[in-house]
Amino acid sequence: MSYLVYCVLNRDRPEPRRELPYLGYPRASIMMRAGELGAVASEASGADLAPDLARLLAYSKVVEWYNRDRSVIPMRYGFILDTLPDMRRLLKDHQREYLQLLAELDGCAEMSARVELDEPQPRIGMRPDPASLLLTRSGGSYHDRPGTAYLAKRSGYYADKDDLERLREEACGAICAFAQGTFVRYVSEYGERGGKRVLALHFLVSRHLIARFRKALRPLVERDATSITITGPWPPYNFARSSAAKLPI
């Protein structure tokens, strides 16, 4: 029998006062304890190797349920151990790192800000036409060198990449400036969603400052509600790694 692990927490914290509701399979019914740590888990099945949306949502709700009453190190879906002794060994082998990370996360939750970035505007006159730099003069006329079109295209790509990097930095700086004093630290990620470029900032925020964090960013949201979205509080998924060690999370 293998086991699906949801989160790691301090053993000395009391059990949540509310009973965990049944959210469909998998059901978190196992609390493994070792030293000063505990781990929440359930029996795993073959379906956990290719989970459907319902399983993923049930998993996240279990992590959120425990995170409401205490600080947890949330696992991402798919962290499976073969045996209960393996789970106990995990807690023992990483006792120091997990305890340090729980201390860092204590009393905090994760808040996220997602920003849809506009496409950079063409920069007219800022630099010469890349193609003109790759021509050679022969007999009073200009001729393309081999690969000119490709190199010109790559030059344009890097120019756009520089603009996008600057745009991300400016957006990140503006949001952090508005939220200054309301968060412990942040991490950022960048990608595309629905054909649009999206910058996501994840903030580690003290629970008692969540309302203040939302209020600090409200002017940005009210100014451009279609491009900026604030979500949370969430379990601190994006901070579930210790700065002192690489952990199997």
N, C-alpha and C positions, 0 to 999 in steps of 0.2 A: 504494500500500500504506500503510495506517495502522498505528499502533503503540499498544499498551496498556501504560501505564507503571505499575510496581508500587511503586517507592520510589526515593528519592534518597539517596546516601551519599557518604562521603569517598572520593575516588579513591585516596588513599595507603594505605588500609587493605587488608591482604592478602585475597585471595579466600578464601572459606570452605574449610576443609580437607575437608569432606564434600561429596560430589557431590550436586547437587540431584536428588532423585528425580523420576521422571515422574509427574505428578499428573493427567494428562489435559489436554485443551486448556483454556486456553492454556498454552503452555510458555514460561517465561522463558528466552530463549536469547540475548538481546542485552544487551550492556553498553556504553552510550554514555558516553564520557568527554569532559569539557570543563573546562579549567582544573583546579581542585582537586576537582571533583565528578564523580560517576558516576551514571548512572540505569539501573535494571534494567527491561527491557521485553520484549515479545513481539509478533509480528505479530498484528494484530487481524483479526477477521472480522465479517461481518454479524450473527452470533449474539451478539456481544458487546454489541450494542445492546439486547438483551432476554435477559440471561443467566439460565440456570437455576441451581438450587441447587448443582449439581456444579461449575459454573464459578466461582461465588462462593466456594465452599469451597477450590477449587484456588488461586484468586487469594490468598485470605487465608493459605493455607499457605506460598505462596512468600514473601510478606512476612514471615511468622513465621520462616521458615528463614533468611533473611538477617539478621533482627533478633537471632537467637541469638548471632551472632558479632561483631556490631558495632552501633553506633547508626545507625538509618535514619530518614528522614522518610517515613512510610508514606503512600501515596496511597489514597484510597477508590476502590472499583471504578468504572470508567467514565471514568477520566482517559485520553483518547485524543488523540494528536497525529497530524497527517496525514503528516508525513515525518520522516526522521532528522535533516535540518537543523533542523526545528522543535524537536526534542528537544535538539539541541546549543545552539540559540539560547536555549531555556528555561534551561538550566544557566548559560550565560554571562550572560544578562540578570539572573538572580537569584543570582549567585554569592555576593555579600555576605550577603544575607538567609538563604540556605540554610546557609551556613557558620556563621552566628551561631546559627541554630536547631539545627544538629547539635551545636554546642558546648553548648547548653542541655540537649540530650537525652543527651549523652554519658554512658555508663555507667548509664543509667536505663531502666526499663521501666514499663509502666502496670499498676496493680492497681485492681480495681473492687469496690465494695461496693454491693449492691442491697438496698433495704429496702422491704418492703411496709408501707404505712402504714395504721393503723386509721382508720376513719371518725371524724371529730370527734363528740364527744358533745354533745347539745343543751344549750344553756346556759340553765338555768331561773333567772329572776330577774335575769339579767345586763343585760337591756335590755327596754324595754316592747314589747308586741305592735306590730309595724310597722303593722298595719291600724288600730289605735286612734289612731295619729297622723295618719291620713288621713281622718278623719270630721269632718263639720261639723254643728253643732247647729242645728236648725230646728224651731220650734214644740214644744219640750220633748222632741224625739226626735232620734236621730242618723241621718244618711243617708249612703250611700256617695257619695263624689265619683267622677266618671268616671275609670276607670283605677286605682281603689284596689287591686283584686286584683292587677293587673300590678305596680304599684309595691311592694306588700307582698312579692310573690314576689321582685322584684329586691333588696329590702332583705335578705331572708333569704339570697339568693345571696351577697351581699357579706359578710354575717356569716360564712357558711360558708367563703368564700374567705379571710377573715382568719384563721379557725381553722386552715385547711389550711396557710397560709403560716407560721403560728407552729409548727405541728406539723413542717413540713419543716425549719425553722430549728433546732428543738430536736433533731431526729434528726441533722441535719448536725453540730451542735455536739457532741453526744455522741460520734459516731463519730470526729470529728477530735480530740477530747480523748483518747480511748483510743489513737489512732494518733500522738499528738504525738511529734515527734522522729524519726519513721520515714519521712517523706515530704518532698519538696521543695515541692510545691504541689498543689492539687486544683481540679477543676471539678465542677459538679453539673448534673444535668438531672432533669426531672420529667415523668412521663406516666402512662399507664394500660396495663396488660397483663393480659389475661384478666379484665377487669372490675375489677381491683384497682389502687389508686393505688400507684405505684412511684417511689421516690427513688433515683437512681443517683449515686454519688460515684466519680469517677475520680481516682486519685492517681498522681503521678509519683514513683516510688520508685527509689532507688539499688539496683542489682542486689544488692549485698552486704547490703542491709537488708531484702530481701524476706521472709526467714524471720522477722526481728524484727517486720516489719509484720503478718504473719499471726498471730504469737504475741500481739501487742498487742491484736488484735481478737478473739482466741479467746474471751475471756469473754463478749463480746456474742453471738457465734454459738452458744456452748454454752447461753446463757440462753434464746435464742429462735431455734433453728436453722430453724424454718419460715418466719421472716420476714426473716432476714438471710443473704445469700449473698456470699461473697468469691471472686472469680475472678481469674485472671492467673497469671503475667505475660503481658502482651500487648505488641505493638508500640504505641508511644505515639500512637494515632490521635487521641485527644482533646487532644493537646498539639502537633499537627503544624501549628501556625501560629505564626509569629514575633510577638513582642510589638512588634517594630519596623516591621513591614510586612505588608500583606495579600498573601498569596501564592496563586498559582493551584493550591491543593491541594484 
